[in-house]
Amino acid sequence: MKKKVLPALILVLSVLLVIAGCGSGNAGNNTGNKEAAGATAGPTAGVTAEATSGASTTEYTPIDQLKDKYDIIIVGAGGAGMTAALEAKANGKNPVIFEKMPVAGGNTTKSSSGMNASQTKFQKEQGIQDSNDLFYEETLKGGHGTNDKEMLRFFVDNSASAIDWLDSIGIKLNNITITGGMNEKRTHRPEDGSAIGQYLVKGLVKNVREQGIPLFVNADVKELMQADGKVNGVKVLFNQTDEKTIASDAVIVTTGGFGANKGMIEEVRPDLKGYVTTNQVGSTGDGIKMILNVGGTTVDMDQIQVHPTVQQEKSYLIGEAVRGEGAILVAQDGKRFVNELDTRDNVTAAINALTEKSAYLVFDSGVKSRAKAIQQYEKMGFVKTADTIEALSKEINVPADQLKATLDTWNSSVKNKKDAEFSRTTGMDNDLSAAPYYAIKIGPGIHYTMGGVKINTNTEVLNKEGKPIPGLFAAGEVTGGLHGQNRIGGNSVAEIIIFGRQAGIKAAEFLKAK
């Protein structure tokens, strides 16, 4: 009897394994267990379940559908790349997206606070008075006046239409909050107030799929191809084993920044050696290197943003929306030490000036209800909680009497709309009096690379003489100049949508003019 049962059992198990393997994306793309175990080989090392939550592997194009030529090749399937693909398709062209990681999304998946935009229909509906000029001036001030002004003007003037475009494809961002360096509520989030990243990626992947745009993962673009000075294709390594040359009439590079490349970081900013990074592991500057190899140039490469509120053990960003909804920062002595919604560089400097070089975000149940990302932070074990301020002080080992005095002073400041200690004027709509109370320990971490390749407002990549390289476009964090010396929270999501759209449109126009 046992002899008959064993072969039958093996057969059943074999069938189940085959079924489990079906629809797993590109051929040979079985990296899930490796990544979960923290394997270090290849560019997909360290990918977590969080990175995969934006899209299912069944949504990717099988390798057997690969063609030798496409109208437009898009390198990178983050927010900018997928946006560019959708606009290229809407303008009558057939684009393809190559993504080196096993999932789409890139750093966009990790975005938390929201997308900045001015003069939007959602602001008007909610009675928020804002203007493009104010958005421009506050962003310029945040970048210490070093922003590329032409890029910045295009950015703010096209921000509202980017919100409208997302809404038109089923991605609604009508919950509005505020981030550091801003004086008006213009940070647009999903309706329920949740983190924007996974919501945005899920919506973009859905639209890419519905439009029939091929999206290949585990497709590591290694080189841009050129003929007679014009970019006309790429070399791609599929599944780290099979290299192919794919032709096109234009290439859009949307590979993100280099915040996860310790070597590049230390080369331009040796003072940042040893900092944790919030970047996904694929943010290694590949696109910058490839563009330099075909004659492009860079700007602001030493301008690297350190985010003040990063959970250090997991290198996980605690989004600015937590402070925007009312949280305060306290040092180990239980006292506030900074305007929590000052620009990121100033808040970072204040934390680094503390003996511990760390601090606690302290907030109440009201903040938790308004900043939905806190639920994720709880699941990851970052949040300390207690029913009273005194009990919370024991949890985080700060003086109870001082923490209570700090909260009392802050609540009076909110009531009087005047922060006498640090002149904070935003994120003061609600006090911190609704138990239970919460705290998250944070410190600074590398978050964003403001520098990158030089482009113009048509997203054309420029050479050292300032002239466009024919057939080559770029958008998103791979580019530099827009943010100057300091990026305002919420501006990176706006950048990938605004300039991603522009890249798709202009690449299509380039083809039509041939």
N, C-alpha and C positions, 0 to 999 in steps of 0.2 A: 504493500500500500504506500509506504514511504517513497518508494522508487517512482511511483506514478505522480505523487503530489509534488515532488521537487521540480521536475521539468515544467509542470503546469504553473507553479509559482514563479519560476524564472521567466516564463513566457509573459505572464501578467505584469511582472515588474518591468520587463523590456518595453511592453506597450506603453506603460505609464511614463517611462523615461522618454520615449519618443514624443508622446503628447506634450510632456512638460517642455521639451525643446522646441516645439513648433512656434513659429512667430517670434523668434527671439532676435529679430532685427537682422543685421548683416550676417552672412555665413561666418561661422567660427566666433561669433561675438558672445561668448559665454564667460563674461568677466565678473559677474555679480558676486560669487562667493570669494573670489580673489580680493576684490576691493573691500568687501565687508571684513575680510581677515587682515586688511592693511598691507597687502602685497606692495612691493616697492618697484617692481619692474615695469618699464614702459610709461607712457605719458598719462595713463589712466590710473596711476597709483593713488590710493587713498580716497577714491570716490566713495561717498557714503550713501546711505539710504536717503538722506535729505536731498542729495544732489539728483537722485533719480525720481523724486516725487513729482516733478513737473511734467513728465511724459512717460508713457509706457513704451516698452521696446517694440510692441506691435505697431507703433506709429512710424517706424523708420523704414526706409526703402531697402529691400533686399539687394545684395551685391549683383545678382544676376540681371538686374534691370539697369545696370550702369551703361551709359552710352559713351562714345568716343569724343563727342562734341556737344556743347550746350551754348545757347546765346550768351548767358552770363553765369560765371562761376562765383559763388559766394563762399568765402573761407571763414567758417565760424558760425555756429548756430545759437548764439546768444540773442538777446533782444534786438540788437542792431541788425544782425544777419537775417533773422526771420522777417523783420520789418522790411528790410531792403528787398527780400525775395517776394514778398506780397505786393509791393509797389511795382517791381519789375514785371511781375505777372499781370497786374492790373493795366500796365502800359504795353501789353501785347507781346512780351518776350517770355522765353522759356528758361527760367533760371534753375540752377541746382545748388544745393547747400552741402558742403563738406565739413563735418565736425570731427575733430580728432578724439574727443572723449566718447564714452559709450552711451551718453545721453545728451540731449539738447539742453540748453539753458545757460551754461557758463556761469559767470558771476551774477548775471541777472537773477538767477534762482535765489541767490543769497540776499538780494535787495530787500530792505525792510521798511524804511520809513514811507516812501511814496514818490510821486512824480510832480515836480514843480511846474506850474504854468500860471500865466496871468491873463486877466480879462476873459476867463472861461465862462461858459454857460452855467456851470455848476456854481461858480462863485456868485454870479449874478442872481441865480435862484435863491442862494442863501444870504443875500444881502451883503456880501463881502466886497468892499470897495478896493479895487486894485488897478494897476496900470502896467503896461509893458515898460514904460519909462522907469517906474519905481523898481520893477524887477531887474531891469538893466543896471540901475545905479547901485542896488544892494548887492548884486552879484559882482559888479566891478569893485565895490568896496571890499567885499569878501575876498576877492583875489588880489587885494592890495594894489589895484590899478594896473596890474600886469597882464590882464586878459587880452586876447586878440579881439579888438573892439568890433571889427567887421563880423567875425564869427559870433560874438556875443549878441550883436544886434539882430542877426538872422535868427539866432536861437530864441530870444525872447519873443520876437514878432511872430514866430511860427509855433509857439508853445500851445496856444489855445486850439489851433487847428489840429495839433497832434492829439489832444484830448478828445476832440470831436471824431477824429479818424478811428481811434481806439474804440470809442463808443459805437461807431458804425459797424465794427466787426465783432461786437458782443463783449468788449472789455470795458466795463463801466467803472470809472474812478470818480465817484461823487461824494466821498467822505473826505473832508478837507481839514488838515491840521497845519502845524507850523514847525519849522526846523530852525536851528541856530543860524544867526546872521540875517534872518528875515524879520520884517516888522508886520507882515500881513500873512494871513492864512492862505497859502497857495500850494501846499503839499497834498496832492490828490491821491487817495487810497481807494481800495475796494470798498464797496458799500458797507460791509460789516466792520470796517476798520482794521482788517487783518493785514499782515505783511504783504507787500505788493509783488514780491519776486515770483513766488510759485504760481500765484494767480495769473500774472502776466505771461509767464512761460507756457502755462497750460493753455491759455487762450490763443497765443501765437501759434503753438504747435497744432492746435485744432484747426486754425485757419489755413496753415500751410498744407495740412493733410487734405482739407476740403478743396483747396485750389489745385490739388494734384501736383504740388511741387516736390520733386524728389529730395529727400534729406537722408544722406548717408552718414552714419556714425562710425566710430573707429576708422575714420578717414583722415589721416594725418598729412596735411599739405606740407611738403618739404621745400618747394621751390616755385617761384613764379617764372613762367617762360616768356621770352621776348623774341621778337623778330623785327628788324628795322626800327628799333626804338619803341615798338608798341608791345604792350603786354597781351599775350594771346593764348594763355592757358596755364596749367599748373602740373606739377608732379605730385602725386598722392600715394601715400603708403597705406594700403588697406590692411587692417588687422595686424599691423606690424610685420607683415610677411610679403605682401604682393604690391609692387610699385607699378603705377600706370601713369602715363601722360595723357591728360584730358585737355582738349582744345576748347577755346571760347573766343568770343569777340570782345569781351570785357571781363574784368575780375574786380570784385568788391571784397576788400579785406576787413573783416570784423572780428578779429581774433582776441580782442581785449588787451589788457595791459600786461605788466610784468611783475605784479605784486607778489607772486609766488616763486619768483626766480631770485633766490638769495644772492647768487653771483652777480646778476645785473644790478640788484639793489645796492650791494656793498661797493660795486664799482663806481656808482655815481653818488652814493651817500654812505660812506664808511661809518658814519655816526649811528646808522640804524642797524648795525650788526647785532644780532641776537634778539631783535624784536619778533614777537609772534606776528602772523599775518592772518587776516580774515579771508584772504582770497582762496577760491577753489584751485585745486592743484594744477589745472590746465592753463592758468594765467602766467605763462612763462615768457612772454615777449616774442613769440615765434613770428608774428606778423611784422613786427618792427624790423627784425633781422632780415626777413625776406624782402621787404620794401627797400631797405638800405642796399641790398645786393643788386637791385635793378635801378639804382640812381636816386632813390628818395632821400630825404633829409629829415632830421628830427628837431624838436623844439621842447624846451623846459624839462629835459630828462631828469634833472636833479630835483624836480619839484614832486615830492612824494608825500601824500597825506597820511598822517598817523591819526587814526580815529581814537578819541579819548575813552570810549566805553566798550571795551572788549573783554569778554570772559577769558581769562588767561590760559587755563588748563586745556580748554577745547578750542582756543583761538576763535571764539564765536562772537560775532558782532551783536551788541545789544543796541537796537536801533534808536535813532534820535527821537522817534515819535514818543518814546517813554518819557523823555524830558519835555517834549512838546505838549504832552497831556498832563504835565504837572509835577513830575518827579524832581527831587533835589539830589545833589551830591553832598555827601558828608565825609570828612576825613576820619581817621581812627580815633580822634579825640571827640567825635560826635558833632563837630562844627562844620557849617558850610564854609567854602573857601573860594568860590568863584561864581560868576553868573553862568549858570548851567547851559544857557542858550546863547552864549557868546560863540564866535566862530570856532571851528574844530581845532585849529592850531593854538588858539588862546586857551581853550579848556584843557588841551593836552599839556601845554606848558605849565598850567596850574597844578595838574596832577603830578607831573614830573618834579615839581618843586617840593612836593610832600616827602617826608622822610621815607615812607613806605612805597612811594611811587604807585599807589593804588588808592581806591576810594570805594564808597558804597553808594549805589543808586538806592534811594529810599522813597517809597511810594505807598499809597493806600489802595483799597479795593476799587475806588472810583477810577484811578489811573488804569488799574488792571482791566476794568470793564471797557475802557475806551481804547486801549492799546492791545489789540488781540494777540499780537506777537508774543506777549508775555506768557500765554498758554504754552507756546513752544519752549520758551525758556524754562518753564516749570517742568515740562516733560524731560528736559535734558539735565535736570537736577541743579540748576543755577540759582534758584530762588529760595531764600530763607523767609519763613513766615511766622507770625505770632499774633495773638489776639490783642496785645497791648504794646505800646511803645517800649515800656519797661522790659517786657519779655523779649521783644525784638533786639533790644540792646544787648541782652545776654547771648542771643544767637550769634551776633556779629562782634561781640567782645568790645563794645564801646561804652563809655560812661552813661548810665541810664539817665541821670539828672541832666546831663548836657544834651543828650539826644532829644529829651522831652522839651528842654528849653529851646532848642533849635527848631523843632516842629511848631511850638507855640509862637515863636517869633515869625516863622514863615507864614503860618496861617493868618496872623495879624497883617502881615505884608500883603497877602492876597486880598484880604478883606478891605484894606485901605488902598489897594492898587498902587502900592509904593514899596519897593525893595530898597530900604535905606542902606543895607549892607553892601550889595553888589550891583545895584541899579538894573536888575532884571526887569524887563517890561513885557515879556511874552511868556506863553505857557502858564498863565496865572488866572485862568478862568475858574478853577476849582481849588479849594484848599485840600489839605491832607488830613482829614478827620474821620474818614470812614473805615473803621476796622473791618477785617484784619489788616495788618501792616506787613510790608514786604521789603526785602533788600537783596541786591545783587552786587557781588564784589566785582569790580572792574579795574582795568588798567589800559594804557595805550597799546595799540597794535597797528602795524602797517595795513592800510585799508585801500588806498587808491593811488594810482600813478597818473598825475596830471600831465606828464610829458608823454610824447609819442611822435608819430610821423606828422609832417606838415601837410595840411590840406587847405583848400579854399572853400568858400561857401557852396560851391557846386560839388563838394566832397572829392574833387580831383586831387590825387596825390601830386605834390609839387617836388621838383628836383632842386638842386642847390642854387640854380639860377632863378627859382621862383616860377618856373614854367610847368604846366601839367605834363605828367607822363601819360601818353595816349593809352587809353584802355584800362587805366588803373584808378580805382576809387577806394575810399576807406571811410569808416564811420565808427564811432564809439570810443572806448578807452584806448584803442590802439593809436588814436590820434592825440595831438597835443595842442595847447594854445588857448582853448576855450576857457578853462578854469583859472588860468594864471597860477599864482602861488598857493592858492587854497580853494578847494571845491566846497561849495555850499551843499549841505545835505538835501537830497531830492533832485539835484541838477543832473546827476549821472543817468538816471532813468529817463529824464526828459531828453538828454543828449542822444541816447541810443534810438529813441523813437523819432525825434526831429531829424537827425542826420541820417538815420537808417532809411527813413522815407526818401530823403533827398538823394541818397546814393542810388536807390532803386530807380527813381525817376530819371536822374541824370545819366545813369548807365544805359537806360533804355533809349534816351534821347541821343546819346552818343552812337548807338547802333543804327538808329533811324537816319542819322546824318551821314553815314558812311557812303 
